[in-house]
Amino acid sequence: APVNDSTVRTFLRFFLLIVLISAPRVLGAYSSVTVPVEEPVYRQLDKLVAHGLVKTRLLGQRPYVRSEIARLIAEALRNYPDFEARYRDASIGTRETAKRLRAKVYIDGILDELKYEYADELAQLDPGSKKIPRFQGQPFDQLRFDYIYLDQTPMLFPPNNGLGGINAVTRPLVEQRGGRHYQNGSNFAFESTHWMRLGKYFSVQAEPRFQIQVARDQNDETKAFVQRLNGRLTWRALDLEIGRDSLNWGPSPDGGLGISNNARPLDFIKLSSIHPFEYPFFFRKLGINEWSLVVANLGPEQHFKNSWLVAWKMSNRGSPYLEMGFSQLLVMGGEGAPSQGFGDSILQFFGVGGKKEASNRSLDVDLIATIPQWRGLEIYNQLSFEDFDINPSVFFGQDINLLSGLYLPRLNDSGTLDLRLEFRRLTPSYARHPVFTDGMTENQFLLGDPLGPGAYALSAEVKYDLTPKTLLALKFRFAQRSGDIYEVDDDTDSVEKILSRPKETRYLGMFALRRRLNRHFTLRAGLGVEGVRNVNFQEGDKQTQWLGEFGFTYHFRPHFSVHRKED
């Protein structure tokens, strides 16, 4: 039988049975909602890790839920006495004492803010607490306004370069923004967030968006739609989520080469571990683990309408120094797609067989090294395999994509300054497929890296807390893309370039400033400039493209907070 809705339902029953049999137990787990990766809390957690206050965080699967963030805050609070003891060491000199005191003041400010924001979740972690609310949440959590003026030619990709098709467009100045759509001209948007926990086991979340676009070269648009809408059922270690939500699988803050924050949140059913866990008995020595199983519908815009994305990821940290992750993305099915039996679908899911033409598959491997003694230095790599070709020249030249990075969360003693360096190399076949000709995309947004196929880039990002409430961010990137056309020899699997096009070169700079005025108001401003040579592979076409933005967020907490206590 072809892959259809019945096949997908059978998938879910099959894996639910496996999970229920093997699931470890996590006592005291409460249902909780997603915290988007754009929120400042992720950088704050980086600082706690860099100061040795948190040791059990997994980086490869984000965003976190509120209860997981609370678990990490609680770990930091438990380790705080040892951290504080460093500042009572009488043997150190006056200068060293002053440096350590600045670090303590910085960390104290972070912990005070996090304890305020996640007070209810922290209470839930205490089994003896009498403060656990039966119903908890923010019917009105945040109201966000953004204004963006954009002047940038869309970055295009050859629809088919001989190695497969892709249907994607990107604008580098506004990439990695959760699939939000921008046009040249003025873009106004309002977003609000709402969430509730209903008893111990259920939670819901919504994030509607209303936008007005006054375009310079297209029709004006006024639209309202849902950026995020989901419900969760949590039982023991298991979390079942149904609805629209984001996935960010990879070592970089926005995700990785397989799934990132570039496209709109997916419409999916996800079964996962609610928190990192240890397996029982002697398997405990393997360290902490996390896993996710996802079945998402990619919608009617796909070449094969309503194609399915079936994905899984497993992460493990066996020591304080190394985290490993393995994931697979499999696009199959949809109206008119090549048929495939259920047995072949299972083989493809596990990466050991099936009809190659009946699915689009990529496999990713994460390696994240952390050196606590070097101020929490992170060195990470992600390898993404489009296929496994027996021809070495094809395998290394066309199949392996690479994301490498170095992150220093404490470039200075206190941690107010951090630096991230990244290199990415994406092959001409990245995210492409000869049958599923939309490639690894959703609504013309790449699911993975927005740089797209046939490209490489070097980037540097610096963030600095000018004051405890003011953050400055600077980003620079050099990128080069190829639009060459290839031909594949079906007999030998060799690849030959048949058309060379001018390489496109990009120099991007971004500036952003965020100011927290008080516990209710946050202001944001930004400026971006990108110089481009040979725009979209057109010889001699040079452009300077730019962006200006301004916005604010109003945080309603504690107004509208719901805290109905247990009887």
Secondary structure, DSSP 8 states (H G I E B T S, - for coil): --S-HHHHHHHHHHHHHHHHHH----TT-----B--TTSTHHHHHHHHHHTTS------SEE--BHHHHHHHHHHHHHHHHHHHHGGG-TTS-HHHHHHHHHHHHHHHHHHHHHHHHTHHHHHHT-TT-S--EEEEEEEEEEEEEEEEEEE---EE--SB-SS-B---EE-GGG-SSTT----SEEEEEEEEEEEEEETTTEEEEEEEEEEEEEESSS--EEEEEEEEEEEEEEETTEEEEEEEE--EESSBTTB-SSBBSSS--EEEEEEEESS-B--SGGGGGG-EEEEEEEEEE--TTSSSTT-EEEEEEEEEEEETTEEEEEEEEEEE--TT-----HHHHHHHHTTS-S-GGGEEEEEEEEEEEEEGGGTTEEEEEEEEES---SSHHHIIIIIEEEEEEEEES-SSSSSSEEEEEEEEEE-TTTT-BSSSTT-SEETTEESS-TT-SSEEEEEEEEEEEEETTEEEEEEEEEEEE---EEEE-TTT--EEEEE----EEEEEEEEEEEEE-SSSEEEEEEEEEEEEESGGG-TT-EEEEEEEEEEEEEE-TTTT-EEEE--
